[in-house]
Amino acid sequence: MAKDILGEAGLHFDELNKLRVLDPEVTQQTIELKEECKDFVDKIGQFQKIVGGLIELVDQLAKEAENEKMKVSG
């Protein structure tokens, strides 16, 4: 009964019987979301590295193609 009254007031007890403002389920969902966001940021970082390498490669190929054009026309 006391837990129901506290729950209605937005207060909850965690597994250590500490009083919390957030519902334990919401807290768990928040932790999971934080972990998913970290994974997403890591994957975006890897993607940026791959794309950066691809851009460098295309730039090198463009320079080589331009050099070959100069040789042919010169």
Predicted model as a PDB file, atoms N, CA, C, CB and O in Angstrom, pLDDT in the B-factor column:
MODEL        1                                                                  
ATOM      1  N   MET A   1       0.822  -1.184   0.000  1.00 58.00           N  
ATOM      2  CA  MET A   1       0.000   0.000   0.000  1.00 58.00           C  
ATOM      3  C   MET A   1       0.869   1.252   0.000  1.00 58.00           C  
ATOM      4  CB  MET A   1      -0.937  -0.004   1.199  1.00 58.00           C  
ATOM      5  O   MET A   1       0.598   2.194  -0.745  1.00 58.00           O  
ATOM      6  N   ALA A   2       1.911   1.270   0.830  1.00 62.00           N  
ATOM      7  CA  ALA A   2       2.797   2.435   0.886  1.00 62.00           C  
ATOM      8  C   ALA A   2       3.532   2.598  -0.439  1.00 62.00           C  
ATOM      9  CB  ALA A   2       3.807   2.301   2.048  1.00 62.00           C  
ATOM     10  O   ALA A   2       3.758   3.718  -0.898  1.00 62.00           O  
ATOM     11  N   LYS A   3       3.906   1.471  -1.051  1.00 64.00           N  
ATOM     12  CA  LYS A   3       4.586   1.539  -2.348  1.00 64.00           C  
ATOM     13  C   LYS A   3       3.652   2.089  -3.413  1.00 64.00           C  
ATOM     14  CB  LYS A   3       5.104   0.153  -2.763  1.00 64.00           C  
ATOM     15  O   LYS A   3       4.086   2.816  -4.307  1.00 64.00           O  
ATOM     16  N   ASP A   4       2.370   1.744  -3.324  1.00 71.00           N  
ATOM     17  CA  ASP A   4       1.396   2.267  -4.284  1.00 71.00           C  
ATOM     18  C   ASP A   4       1.278   3.780  -4.166  1.00 71.00           C  
ATOM     19  CB  ASP A   4       0.024   1.613  -4.072  1.00 71.00           C  
ATOM     20  O   ASP A   4       1.217   4.489  -5.170  1.00 71.00           O  
ATOM     21  N   ILE A   5       1.247   4.260  -2.947  1.00 74.00           N  
ATOM     22  CA  ILE A   5       1.124   5.711  -2.719  1.00 74.00           C  
ATOM     23  C   ILE A   5       2.374   6.423  -3.221  1.00 74.00           C  
ATOM     24  CB  ILE A   5       0.896   6.020  -1.211  1.00 74.00           C  
ATOM     25  O   ILE A   5       2.289   7.467  -3.868  1.00 74.00           O  
ATOM     26  N   LEU A   6       3.541   5.846  -2.916  1.00 69.00           N  
ATOM     27  CA  LEU A   6       4.791   6.436  -3.403  1.00 69.00           C  
ATOM     28  C   LEU A   6       4.856   6.383  -4.931  1.00 69.00           C  
ATOM     29  CB  LEU A   6       6.006   5.704  -2.794  1.00 69.00           C  
ATOM     30  O   LEU A   6       5.303   7.336  -5.568  1.00 69.00           O  
ATOM     31  N   GLY A   7       4.407   5.266  -5.517  1.00 68.00           N  
ATOM     32  CA  GLY A   7       4.396   5.129  -6.971  1.00 68.00           C  
ATOM     33  C   GLY A   7       3.526   6.175  -7.627  1.00 68.00           C  
ATOM     34  O   GLY A   7       3.888   6.726  -8.667  1.00 68.00           O  
ATOM     35  N   GLU A   8       2.379   6.455  -7.028  1.00 70.00           N  
ATOM     36  CA  GLU A   8       1.489   7.489  -7.560  1.00 70.00           C  
ATOM     37  C   GLU A   8       2.145   8.858  -7.475  1.00 70.00           C  
ATOM     38  CB  GLU A   8       0.152   7.495  -6.802  1.00 70.00           C  
ATOM     39  O   GLU A   8       1.877   9.733  -8.298  1.00 70.00           O  
ATOM     40  N   ALA A   9       3.006   9.043  -6.476  1.00 75.00           N  
ATOM     41  CA  ALA A   9       3.702  10.318  -6.306  1.00 75.00           C  
ATOM     42  C   ALA A   9       4.951  10.404  -7.187  1.00 75.00           C  
ATOM     43  CB  ALA A   9       4.084  10.516  -4.839  1.00 75.00           C  
ATOM     44  O   ALA A   9       5.633  11.429  -7.210  1.00 75.00           O  
ATOM     45  N   GLY A  10       5.244   9.319  -7.910  1.00 73.00           N  
ATOM     46  CA  GLY A  10       6.395   9.318  -8.792  1.00 73.00           C  
ATOM     47  C   GLY A  10       7.681   8.890  -8.115  1.00 73.00           C  
ATOM     48  O   GLY A  10       8.766   9.154  -8.631  1.00 73.00           O  
ATOM     49  N   LEU A  11       7.581   8.239  -6.975  1.00 75.00           N  
ATOM     50  CA  LEU A  11       8.753   7.754  -6.250  1.00 75.00           C  
ATOM     51  C   LEU A  11       8.744   6.229  -6.239  1.00 75.00           C  
ATOM     52  CB  LEU A  11       8.782   8.314  -4.801  1.00 75.00           C  
ATOM     53  O   LEU A  11       7.696   5.599  -6.097  1.00 75.00           O  
ATOM     54  N   HIS A  12       9.931   5.651  -6.392  1.00 78.00           N  
ATOM     55  CA  HIS A  12      10.038   4.195  -6.483  1.00 78.00           C  
ATOM     56  C   HIS A  12      11.248   3.723  -5.697  1.00 78.00           C  
ATOM     57  CB  HIS A  12      10.135   3.737  -7.956  1.00 78.00           C  
ATOM     58  O   HIS A  12      12.189   4.480  -5.457  1.00 78.00           O  
ATOM     59  N   PHE A  13      11.208   2.455  -5.300  1.00 75.00           N  
ATOM     60  CA  PHE A  13      12.345   1.831  -4.635  1.00 75.00           C  
ATOM     61  C   PHE A  13      13.077   0.969  -5.657  1.00 75.00           C  
ATOM     62  CB  PHE A  13      11.889   0.983  -3.400  1.00 75.00           C  
ATOM     63  O   PHE A  13      12.452   0.249  -6.436  1.00 75.00           O  
ATOM     64  N   ASP A  14      14.419   1.049  -5.647  1.00 73.00           N  
ATOM     65  CA  ASP A  14      15.201   0.199  -6.545  1.00 73.00           C  
ATOM     66  C   ASP A  14      15.497  -1.122  -5.857  1.00 73.00           C  
ATOM     67  CB  ASP A  14      16.516   0.898  -6.973  1.00 73.00           C  
ATOM     68  O   ASP A  14      14.974  -1.408  -4.780  1.00 73.00           O  
ATOM     69  N   GLU A  15      16.365  -1.944  -6.510  1.00 71.00           N  
ATOM     70  CA  GLU A  15      16.668  -3.265  -5.960  1.00 71.00           C  
ATOM     71  C   GLU A  15      17.433  -3.208  -4.644  1.00 71.00           C  
ATOM     72  CB  GLU A  15      17.459  -4.059  -6.959  1.00 71.00           C  
ATOM     73  O   GLU A  15      17.474  -4.194  -3.908  1.00 71.00           O  
ATOM     74  N   LEU A  16      18.042  -2.056  -4.342  1.00 77.00           N  
ATOM     75  CA  LEU A  16      18.755  -1.876  -3.073  1.00 77.00           C  
ATOM     76  C   LEU A  16      17.905  -1.152  -2.038  1.00 77.00           C  
ATOM     77  CB  LEU A  16      20.046  -1.106  -3.301  1.00 77.00           C  
ATOM     78  O   LEU A  16      18.399  -0.726  -0.994  1.00 77.00           O  
ATOM     79  N   ASN A  17      16.617  -1.022  -2.345  1.00 76.00           N  
ATOM     80  CA  ASN A  17      15.650  -0.331  -1.495  1.00 76.00           C  
ATOM     81  C   ASN A  17      16.001   1.139  -1.282  1.00 76.00           C  
ATOM     82  CB  ASN A  17      15.555  -1.028  -0.159  1.00 76.00           C  
ATOM     83  O   ASN A  17      15.710   1.718  -0.235  1.00 76.00           O  
ATOM     84  N   LYS A  18      16.628   1.725  -2.292  1.00 80.00           N  
ATOM     85  CA  LYS A  18      16.876   3.165  -2.265  1.00 80.00           C  
ATOM     86  C   LYS A  18      15.724   3.840  -2.984  1.00 80.00           C  
ATOM     87  CB  LYS A  18      18.253   3.532  -2.925  1.00 80.00           C  
ATOM     88  O   LYS A  18      15.201   3.331  -3.975  1.00 80.00           O  
ATOM     89  N   LEU A  19      15.344   4.989  -2.469  1.00 74.00           N  
ATOM     90  CA  LEU A  19      14.244   5.743  -3.053  1.00 74.00           C  
ATOM     91  C   LEU A  19      14.706   6.432  -4.329  1.00 74.00           C  
ATOM     92  CB  LEU A  19      13.696   6.774  -2.050  1.00 74.00           C  
ATOM     93  O   LEU A  19      15.717   7.134  -4.319  1.00 74.00           O  
ATOM     94  N   ARG A  20      13.985   6.243  -5.419  1.00 78.00           N  
ATOM     95  CA  ARG A  20      14.338   6.811  -6.719  1.00 78.00           C  
ATOM     96  C   ARG A  20      13.158   7.595  -7.276  1.00 78.00           C  
ATOM     97  CB  ARG A  20      14.766   5.702  -7.709  1.00 78.00           C  
ATOM     98  O   ARG A  20      11.999   7.322  -6.961  1.00 78.00           O  
ATOM     99  N   VAL A  21      13.485   8.580  -8.115  1.00 75.00           N  
ATOM    100  CA  VAL A  21      12.439   9.368  -8.750  1.00 75.00           C  
ATOM    101  C   VAL A  21      11.924   8.653  -9.998  1.00 75.00           C  
ATOM    102  CB  VAL A  21      12.962  10.773  -9.107  1.00 75.00           C  
ATOM    103  O   VAL A  21      10.733   8.714 -10.304  1.00 75.00           O  
ATOM    104  N   LEU A  22      12.812   7.983 -10.712  1.00 73.00           N  
ATOM    105  CA  LEU A  22      12.425   7.276 -11.927  1.00 73.00           C  
ATOM    106  C   LEU A  22      11.980   5.853 -11.622  1.00 73.00           C  
ATOM    107  CB  LEU A  22      13.579   7.260 -12.920  1.00 73.00           C  
ATOM    108  O   LEU A  22      12.504   5.193 -10.725  1.00 73.00           O  
ATOM    109  N   ASP A  23      11.019   5.413 -12.379  1.00 77.00           N  
ATOM    110  CA  ASP A  23      10.557   4.032 -12.318  1.00 77.00           C  
ATOM    111  C   ASP A  23      11.720   3.126 -12.736  1.00 77.00           C  
ATOM    112  CB  ASP A  23       9.298   3.808 -13.238  1.00 77.00           C  
ATOM    113  O   ASP A  23      12.405   3.439 -13.710  1.00 77.00           O  
ATOM    114  N   PRO A  24      11.963   2.026 -12.040  1.00 78.00           N  
ATOM    115  CA  PRO A  24      13.075   1.130 -12.392  1.00 78.00           C  
ATOM    116  C   PRO A  24      13.032   0.674 -13.855  1.00 78.00           C  
ATOM    117  CB  PRO A  24      13.059  -0.090 -11.483  1.00 78.00           C  
ATOM    118  O   PRO A  24      14.082   0.519 -14.480  1.00 78.00           O  
ATOM    119  N   GLU A  25      11.849   0.461 -14.400  1.00 84.00           N  
ATOM    120  CA  GLU A  25      11.727   0.058 -15.799  1.00 84.00           C  
ATOM    121  C   GLU A  25      12.212   1.174 -16.725  1.00 84.00           C  
ATOM    122  CB  GLU A  25      10.267  -0.313 -16.127  1.00 84.00           C  
ATOM    123  O   GLU A  25      12.895   0.907 -17.713  1.00 84.00           O  
ATOM    124  N   VAL A  26      11.867   2.402 -16.413  1.00 85.00           N  
ATOM    125  CA  VAL A  26      12.314   3.546 -17.211  1.00 85.00           C  
ATOM    126  C   VAL A  26      13.829   3.701 -17.089  1.00 85.00           C  
ATOM    127  CB  VAL A  26      11.596   4.847 -16.760  1.00 85.00           C  
ATOM    128  O   VAL A  26      14.510   4.011 -18.066  1.00 85.00           O  
ATOM    129  N   THR A  27      14.339   3.485 -15.900  1.00 85.00           N  
ATOM    130  CA  THR A  27      15.788   3.557 -15.687  1.00 85.00           C  
ATOM    131  C   THR A  27      16.502   2.516 -16.544  1.00 85.00           C  
ATOM    132  CB  THR A  27      16.131   3.348 -14.194  1.00 85.00           C  
ATOM    133  O   THR A  27      17.519   2.824 -17.165  1.00 85.00           O  
ATOM    134  N   GLN A  28      15.991   1.302 -16.584  1.00 89.00           N  
ATOM    135  CA  GLN A  28      16.596   0.237 -17.383  1.00 89.00           C  
ATOM    136  C   GLN A  28      16.526   0.586 -18.866  1.00 89.00           C  
ATOM    137  CB  GLN A  28      15.895  -1.110 -17.115  1.00 89.00           C  
ATOM    138  O   GLN A  28      17.496   0.378 -19.596  1.00 89.00           O  
ATOM    139  N   GLN A  29      15.393   1.111 -19.317  1.00 95.00           N  
ATOM    140  CA  GLN A  29      15.264   1.502 -20.720  1.00 95.00           C  
ATOM    141  C   GLN A  29      16.244   2.625 -21.062  1.00 95.00           C  
ATOM    142  CB  GLN A  29      13.819   1.943 -21.026  1.00 95.00           C  
ATOM    143  O   GLN A  29      16.791   2.660 -22.164  1.00 95.00           O  
ATOM    144  N   THR A  30      16.460   3.529 -20.133  1.00 93.00           N  
ATOM    145  CA  THR A  30      17.401   4.624 -20.344  1.00 93.00           C  
ATOM    146  C   THR A  30      18.824   4.089 -20.490  1.00 93.00           C  
ATOM    147  CB  THR A  30      17.325   5.631 -19.184  1.00 93.00           C  
ATOM    148  O   THR A  30      19.573   4.543 -21.355  1.00 93.00           O  
ATOM    149  N   ILE A  31      19.190   3.143 -19.661  1.00 94.00           N  
ATOM    150  CA  ILE A  31      20.522   2.538 -19.737  1.00 94.00           C  
ATOM    151  C   ILE A  31      20.701   1.818 -21.071  1.00 94.00           C  
ATOM    152  CB  ILE A  31      20.744   1.556 -18.564  1.00 94.00           C  
ATOM    153  O   ILE A  31      21.747   1.943 -21.708  1.00 94.00           O  
ATOM    154  N   GLU A  32      19.685   1.066 -21.497  1.00 97.00           N  
ATOM    155  CA  GLU A  32      19.761   0.358 -22.779  1.00 97.00           C  
ATOM    156  C   GLU A  32      19.882   1.344 -23.941  1.00 97.00           C  
ATOM    157  CB  GLU A  32      18.524  -0.538 -22.972  1.00 97.00           C  
ATOM    158  O   GLU A  32      20.655   1.112 -24.871  1.00 97.00           O  
ATOM    159  N   LEU A  33      19.126   2.440 -23.896  1.00 98.00           N  
ATOM    160  CA  LEU A  33      19.194   3.448 -24.940  1.00 98.00           C  
ATOM    161  C   LEU A  33      20.574   4.089 -24.987  1.00 98.00           C  
ATOM    162  CB  LEU A  33      18.123   4.512 -24.721  1.00 98.00           C  
ATOM    163  O   LEU A  33      21.105   4.350 -26.067  1.00 98.00           O  
ATOM    164  N   LYS A  34      21.147   4.340 -23.832  1.00 97.00           N  
ATOM    165  CA  LYS A  34      22.492   4.921 -23.765  1.00 97.00           C  
ATOM    166  C   LYS A  34      23.503   3.985 -24.430  1.00 97.00           C  
ATOM    167  CB  LYS A  34      22.898   5.196 -22.292  1.00 97.00           C  
ATOM    168  O   LYS A  34      24.360   4.444 -25.184  1.00 97.00           O  
ATOM    169  N   GLU A  35      23.414   2.690 -24.162  1.00 98.00           N  
ATOM    170  CA  GLU A  35      24.323   1.716 -24.758  1.00 98.00           C  
ATOM    171  C   GLU A  35      24.131   1.643 -26.270  1.00 98.00           C  
ATOM    172  CB  GLU A  35      24.112   0.334 -24.131  1.00 98.00           C  
ATOM    173  O   GLU A  35      25.106   1.567 -27.018  1.00 98.00           O  
ATOM    174  N   GLU A  36      22.870   1.665 -26.725  1.00 98.00           N  
ATOM    175  CA  GLU A  36      22.595   1.630 -28.156  1.00 98.00           C  
ATOM    176  C   GLU A  36      23.144   2.885 -28.841  1.00 98.00           C  
ATOM    177  CB  GLU A  36      21.081   1.500 -28.410  1.00 98.00           C  
ATOM    178  O   GLU A  36      23.685   2.807 -29.944  1.00 98.00           O  
ATOM    179  N   CYS A  37      23.008   4.019 -28.197  1.00 98.00           N  
ATOM    180  CA  CYS A  37      23.531   5.267 -28.755  1.00 98.00           C  
ATOM    181  C   CYS A  37      25.054   5.214 -28.867  1.00 98.00           C  
ATOM    182  CB  CYS A  37      23.104   6.465 -27.887  1.00 98.00           C  
ATOM    183  O   CYS A  37      25.623   5.674 -29.857  1.00 98.00           O  
ATOM    184  N   LYS A  38      25.706   4.657 -27.859  1.00 98.00           N  
ATOM    185  CA  LYS A  38      27.171   4.533 -27.912  1.00 98.00           C  
ATOM    186  C   LYS A  38      27.581   3.635 -29.069  1.00 98.00           C  
ATOM    187  CB  LYS A  38      27.725   3.974 -26.578  1.00 98.00           C  
ATOM    188  O   LYS A  38      28.526   3.950 -29.792  1.00 98.00           O  
ATOM    189  N   ASP A  39      26.884   2.523 -29.252  1.00 98.00           N  
ATOM    190  CA  ASP A  39      27.179   1.623 -30.374  1.00 98.00           C  
ATOM    191  C   ASP A  39      26.979   2.348 -31.702  1.00 98.00           C  
ATOM    192  CB  ASP A  39      26.285   0.360 -30.311  1.00 98.00           C  
ATOM    193  O   ASP A  39      27.784   2.201 -32.622  1.00 98.00           O  
ATOM    194  N   PHE A  40      25.910   3.125 -31.800  1.00 98.00           N  
ATOM    195  CA  PHE A  40      25.621   3.866 -33.030  1.00 98.00           C  
ATOM    196  C   PHE A  40      26.729   4.874 -33.318  1.00 98.00           C  
ATOM    197  CB  PHE A  40      24.260   4.585 -32.923  1.00 98.00           C  
ATOM    198  O   PHE A  40      27.185   4.985 -34.456  1.00 98.00           O  
ATOM    199  N   VAL A  41      27.160   5.599 -32.306  1.00 98.00           N  
ATOM    200  CA  VAL A  41      28.230   6.584 -32.489  1.00 98.00           C  
ATOM    201  C   VAL A  41      29.521   5.898 -32.917  1.00 98.00           C  
ATOM    202  CB  VAL A  41      28.458   7.386 -31.192  1.00 98.00           C  
ATOM    203  O   VAL A  41      30.238   6.411 -33.776  1.00 98.00           O  
ATOM    204  N   ASP A  42      29.824   4.749 -32.331  1.00 98.00           N  
ATOM    205  CA  ASP A  42      31.014   3.985 -32.729  1.00 98.00           C  
ATOM    206  C   ASP A  42      30.931   3.561 -34.190  1.00 98.00           C  
ATOM    207  CB  ASP A  42      31.182   2.748 -31.834  1.00 98.00           C  
ATOM    208  O   ASP A  42      31.913   3.664 -34.926  1.00 98.00           O  
ATOM    209  N   LYS A  43      29.765   3.085 -34.610  1.00 98.00           N  
ATOM    210  CA  LYS A  43      29.592   2.658 -35.993  1.00 98.00           C  
ATOM    211  C   LYS A  43      29.698   3.840 -36.951  1.00 98.00           C  
ATOM    212  CB  LYS A  43      28.247   1.959 -36.167  1.00 98.00           C  
ATOM    213  O   LYS A  43      30.260   3.704 -38.038  1.00 98.00           O  
ATOM    214  N   ILE A  44      29.170   4.986 -36.565  1.00 98.00           N  
ATOM    215  CA  ILE A  44      29.270   6.188 -37.398  1.00 98.00           C  
ATOM    216  C   ILE A  44      30.739   6.589 -37.533  1.00 98.00           C  
ATOM    217  CB  ILE A  44      28.433   7.361 -36.793  1.00 98.00           C  
ATOM    218  O   ILE A  44      31.168   6.994 -38.613  1.00 98.00           O  
ATOM    219  N   GLY A  45      31.507   6.481 -36.464  1.00 98.00           N  
ATOM    220  CA  GLY A  45      32.938   6.783 -36.511  1.00 98.00           C  
ATOM    221  C   GLY A  45      33.665   5.867 -37.484  1.00 98.00           C  
ATOM    222  O   GLY A  45      34.506   6.322 -38.259  1.00 98.00           O  
ATOM    223  N   GLN A  46      33.346   4.579 -37.447  1.00 98.00           N  
ATOM    224  CA  GLN A  46      33.948   3.633 -38.381  1.00 98.00           C  
ATOM    225  C   GLN A  46      33.560   3.971 -39.815  1.00 98.00           C  
ATOM    226  CB  GLN A  46      33.525   2.199 -38.041  1.00 98.00           C  
ATOM    227  O   GLN A  46      34.393   3.908 -40.720  1.00 98.00           O  
ATOM    228  N   PHE A  47      32.301   4.327 -40.019  1.00 98.00           N  
ATOM    229  CA  PHE A  47      31.818   4.691 -41.342  1.00 98.00           C  
ATOM    230  C   PHE A  47      32.566   5.917 -41.868  1.00 98.00           C  
ATOM    231  CB  PHE A  47      30.306   4.960 -41.306  1.00 98.00           C  
ATOM    232  O   PHE A  47      32.943   5.959 -43.039  1.00 98.00           O  
ATOM    233  N   GLN A  48      32.780   6.913 -41.007  1.00 98.00           N  
ATOM    234  CA  GLN A  48      33.504   8.116 -41.413  1.00 98.00           C  
ATOM    235  C   GLN A  48      34.934   7.785 -41.828  1.00 98.00           C  
ATOM    236  CB  GLN A  48      33.511   9.142 -40.277  1.00 98.00           C  
ATOM    237  O   GLN A  48      35.446   8.354 -42.792  1.00 98.00           O  
ATOM    238  N   LYS A  49      35.579   6.875 -41.114  1.00 98.00           N  
ATOM    239  CA  LYS A  49      36.938   6.467 -41.481  1.00 98.00           C  
ATOM    240  C   LYS A  49      36.948   5.795 -42.851  1.00 98.00           C  
ATOM    241  CB  LYS A  49      37.523   5.515 -40.420  1.00 98.00           C  
ATOM    242  O   LYS A  49      37.814   6.077 -43.678  1.00 98.00           O  
ATOM    243  N   ILE A  50      35.994   4.915 -43.085  1.00 98.00           N  
ATOM    244  CA  ILE A  50      35.924   4.212 -44.368  1.00 98.00           C  
ATOM    245  C   ILE A  50      35.672   5.198 -45.502  1.00 98.00           C  
ATOM    246  CB  ILE A  50      34.819   3.139 -44.340  1.00 98.00           C  
ATOM    247  O   ILE A  50      36.330   5.138 -46.541  1.00 98.00           O  
ATOM    248  N   VAL A  51      34.724   6.101 -45.302  1.00 98.00           N  
ATOM    249  CA  VAL A  51      34.407   7.085 -46.337  1.00 98.00           C  
ATOM    250  C   VAL A  51      35.590   8.015 -46.565  1.00 98.00           C  
ATOM    251  CB  VAL A  51      33.158   7.897 -45.951  1.00 98.00           C  
ATOM    252  O   VAL A  51      35.874   8.382 -47.705  1.00 98.00           O  
ATOM    253  N   GLY A  52      36.280   8.399 -45.505  1.00 97.00           N  
ATOM    254  CA  GLY A  52      37.468   9.239 -45.644  1.00 97.00           C  
ATOM    255  C   GLY A  52      38.527   8.561 -46.498  1.00 97.00           C  
ATOM    256  O   GLY A  52      39.142   9.198 -47.354  1.00 97.00           O  
ATOM    257  N   GLY A  53      38.742   7.269 -46.267  1.00 97.00           N  
ATOM    258  CA  GLY A  53      39.699   6.512 -47.070  1.00 97.00           C  
ATOM    259  C   GLY A  53      39.266   6.429 -48.524  1.00 97.00           C  
ATOM    260  O   GLY A  53      40.094   6.531 -49.430  1.00 97.00           O  
ATOM    261  N   LEU A  54      37.991   6.246 -48.747  1.00 97.00           N  
ATOM    262  CA  LEU A  54      37.462   6.180 -50.109  1.00 97.00           C  
ATOM    263  C   LEU A  54      37.646   7.518 -50.827  1.00 97.00           C  
ATOM    264  CB  LEU A  54      35.973   5.787 -50.089  1.00 97.00           C  
ATOM    265  O   LEU A  54      38.019   7.543 -52.000  1.00 97.00           O  
ATOM    266  N   ILE A  55      37.391   8.609 -50.145  1.00 98.00           N  
ATOM    267  CA  ILE A  55      37.567   9.936 -50.743  1.00 98.00           C  
ATOM    268  C   ILE A  55      39.030  10.163 -51.112  1.00 98.00           C  
ATOM    269  CB  ILE A  55      37.082  11.040 -49.775  1.00 98.00           C  
ATOM    270  O   ILE A  55      39.323  10.684 -52.188  1.00 98.00           O  
ATOM    271  N   GLU A  56      39.940   9.781 -50.238  1.00 97.00           N  
ATOM    272  CA  GLU A  56      41.368   9.921 -50.539  1.00 97.00           C  
ATOM    273  C   GLU A  56      41.741   9.107 -51.774  1.00 97.00           C  
ATOM    274  CB  GLU A  56      42.221   9.477 -49.334  1.00 97.00           C  
ATOM    275  O   GLU A  56      42.484   9.585 -52.632  1.00 97.00           O  
ATOM    276  N   LEU A  57      41.232   7.886 -51.867  1.00 97.00           N  
ATOM    277  CA  LEU A  57      41.513   7.026 -53.013  1.00 97.00           C  
ATOM    278  C   LEU A  57      40.992   7.648 -54.308  1.00 97.00           C  
ATOM    279  CB  LEU A  57      40.892   5.641 -52.805  1.00 97.00           C  
ATOM    280  O   LEU A  57      41.695   7.660 -55.318  1.00 97.00           O  
ATOM    281  N   VAL A  58      39.773   8.157 -54.280  1.00 97.00           N  
ATOM    282  CA  VAL A  58      39.195   8.780 -55.473  1.00 97.00           C  
ATOM    283  C   VAL A  58      39.988  10.019 -55.860  1.00 97.00           C  
ATOM    284  CB  VAL A  58      37.717   9.146 -55.236  1.00 97.00           C  
ATOM    285  O   VAL A  58      40.200  10.262 -57.048  1.00 97.00           O  
ATOM    286  N   ASP A  59      40.429  10.803 -54.891  1.00 97.00           N  
ATOM    287  CA  ASP A  59      41.257  11.977 -55.187  1.00 97.00           C  
ATOM    288  C   ASP A  59      42.566  11.566 -55.864  1.00 97.00           C  
ATOM    289  CB  ASP A  59      41.554  12.766 -53.894  1.00 97.00           C  
ATOM    290  O   ASP A  59      42.992  12.205 -56.826  1.00 97.00           O  
ATOM    291  N   GLN A  60      43.199  10.515 -55.373  1.00 97.00           N  
ATOM    292  CA  GLN A  60      44.443  10.037 -55.976  1.00 97.00           C  
ATOM    293  C   GLN A  60      44.205   9.573 -57.418  1.00 97.00           C  
ATOM    294  CB  GLN A  60      45.039   8.886 -55.137  1.00 97.00           C  
ATOM    295  O   GLN A  60      44.992   9.875 -58.316  1.00 97.00           O  
ATOM    296  N   LEU A  61      43.125   8.848 -57.622  1.00 96.00           N  
ATOM    297  CA  LEU A  61      42.812   8.385 -58.968  1.00 96.00           C  
ATOM    298  C   LEU A  61      42.529   9.559 -59.906  1.00 96.00           C  
ATOM    299  CB  LEU A  61      41.613   7.437 -58.935  1.00 96.00           C  
ATOM    300  O   LEU A  61      42.923   9.529 -61.072  1.00 96.00           O  
ATOM    301  N   ALA A  62      41.862  10.569 -59.413  1.00 96.00           N  
ATOM    302  CA  ALA A  62      41.578  11.748 -60.230  1.00 96.00           C  
ATOM    303  C   ALA A  62      42.875  12.457 -60.611  1.00 96.00           C  
ATOM    304  CB  ALA A  62      40.639  12.715 -59.480  1.00 96.00           C  
ATOM    305  O   ALA A  62      43.027  12.902 -61.749  1.00 96.00           O  
ATOM    306  N   LYS A  63      43.795  12.561 -59.680  1.00 96.00           N  
ATOM    307  CA  LYS A  63      45.087  13.196 -59.967  1.00 96.00           C  
ATOM    308  C   LYS A  63      45.865  12.388 -61.004  1.00 96.00           C  
ATOM    309  CB  LYS A  63      45.918  13.343 -58.674  1.00 96.00           C  
ATOM    310  O   LYS A  63      46.465  12.954 -61.918  1.00 96.00           O  
ATOM    311  N   GLU A  64      45.852  11.071 -60.858  1.00 95.00           N  
ATOM    312  CA  GLU A  64      46.545  10.215 -61.812  1.00 95.00           C  
ATOM    313  C   GLU A  64      45.912  10.328 -63.204  1.00 95.00           C  
ATOM    314  CB  GLU A  64      46.524   8.753 -61.333  1.00 95.00           C  
ATOM    315  O   GLU A  64      46.622  10.361 -64.209  1.00 95.00           O  
ATOM    316  N   ALA A  65      44.591  10.388 -63.259  1.00 95.00           N  
ATOM    317  CA  ALA A  65      43.907  10.536 -64.541  1.00 95.00           C  
ATOM    318  C   ALA A  65      44.263  11.881 -65.175  1.00 95.00           C  
ATOM    319  CB  ALA A  65      42.376  10.412 -64.360  1.00 95.00           C  
ATOM    320  O   ALA A  65      44.481  11.963 -66.384  1.00 95.00           O  
ATOM    321  N   GLU A  66      44.319  12.915 -64.373  1.00 94.00           N  
ATOM    322  CA  GLU A  66      44.685  14.253 -64.885  1.00 94.00           C  
ATOM    323  C   GLU A  66      46.126  14.250 -65.399  1.00 94.00           C  
ATOM    324  CB  GLU A  66      44.516  15.335 -63.775  1.00 94.00           C  
ATOM    325  O   GLU A  66      46.414  14.858 -66.430  1.00 94.00           O  
ATOM    326  N   ASN A  67      47.022  13.578 -64.698  1.00 93.00           N  
ATOM    327  CA  ASN A  67      48.410  13.470 -65.159  1.00 93.00           C  
ATOM    328  C   ASN A  67      48.499  12.730 -66.493  1.00 93.00           C  
ATOM    329  CB  ASN A  67      49.265  12.753 -64.106  1.00 93.00           C  
ATOM    330  O   ASN A  67      49.267  13.115 -67.374  1.00 93.00           O  
ATOM    331  N   GLU A  68      47.716  11.679 -66.632  1.00 92.00           N  
ATOM    332  CA  GLU A  68      47.722  10.930 -67.897  1.00 92.00           C  
ATOM    333  C   GLU A  68      47.178  11.785 -69.037  1.00 92.00           C  
ATOM    334  CB  GLU A  68      46.893   9.638 -67.764  1.00 92.00           C  
ATOM    335  O   GLU A  68      47.680  11.714 -70.159  1.00 92.00           O  
ATOM    336  N   LYS A  69      46.161  12.586 -68.760  1.00 91.00           N  
ATOM    337  CA  LYS A  69      45.613  13.491 -69.775  1.00 91.00           C  
ATOM    338  C   LYS A  69      46.679  14.464 -70.231  1.00 91.00           C  
ATOM    339  CB  LYS A  69      44.389  14.255 -69.233  1.00 91.00           C  
ATOM    340  O   LYS A  69      46.813  14.732 -71.425  1.00 91.00           O  
ATOM    341  N   MET A  70      47.443  14.996 -69.279  1.00 90.00           N  
ATOM    342  CA  MET A  70      48.491  15.956 -69.604  1.00 90.00           C  
ATOM    343  C   MET A  70      49.574  15.303 -70.473  1.00 90.00           C  
ATOM    344  CB  MET A  70      49.111  16.529 -68.314  1.00 90.00           C  
ATOM    345  O   MET A  70      50.103  15.927 -71.393  1.00 90.00           O  
ATOM    346  N   LYS A  71      49.895  14.035 -70.168  1.00 89.00           N  
ATOM    347  CA  LYS A  71      50.912  13.324 -70.957  1.00 89.00           C  
ATOM    348  C   LYS A  71      50.432  13.129 -72.393  1.00 89.00           C  
ATOM    349  CB  LYS A  71      51.244  11.954 -70.314  1.00 89.00           C  
ATOM    350  O   LYS A  71      51.203  13.295 -73.338  1.00 89.00           O  
ATOM    351  N   VAL A  72      49.181  12.784 -72.551  1.00 88.00           N  
ATOM    352  CA  VAL A  72      48.629  12.506 -73.873  1.00 88.00           C  
ATOM    353  C   VAL A  72      48.528  13.794 -74.695  1.00 88.00           C  
ATOM    354  CB  VAL A  72      47.244  11.838 -73.750  1.00 88.00           C  
ATOM    355  O   VAL A  72      48.865  13.801 -75.879  1.00 88.00           O  
ATOM    356  N   SER A  73      48.073  14.862 -74.082  1.00 84.00           N  
ATOM    357  CA  SER A  73      47.899  16.113 -74.833  1.00 84.00           C  
ATOM    358  C   SER A  73      49.206  16.884 -74.979  1.00 84.00           C  
ATOM    359  CB  SER A  73      46.864  16.993 -74.150  1.00 84.00           C  
ATOM    360  O   SER A  73      49.307  17.748 -75.850  1.00 84.00           O  
ATOM    361  N   GLY A  74      50.187  16.601 -74.166  1.00 70.00           N  
ATOM    362  CA  GLY A  74      51.447  17.348 -74.175  1.00 70.00           C  
ATOM    363  C   GLY A  74      52.404  16.794 -75.130  1.00 70.00           C  
ATOM    364  O   GLY A  74      53.515  17.307 -75.260  1.00 70.00           O  
TER     365      GLY A  74                                                      
ENDMDL                                                                          
END                                                                             
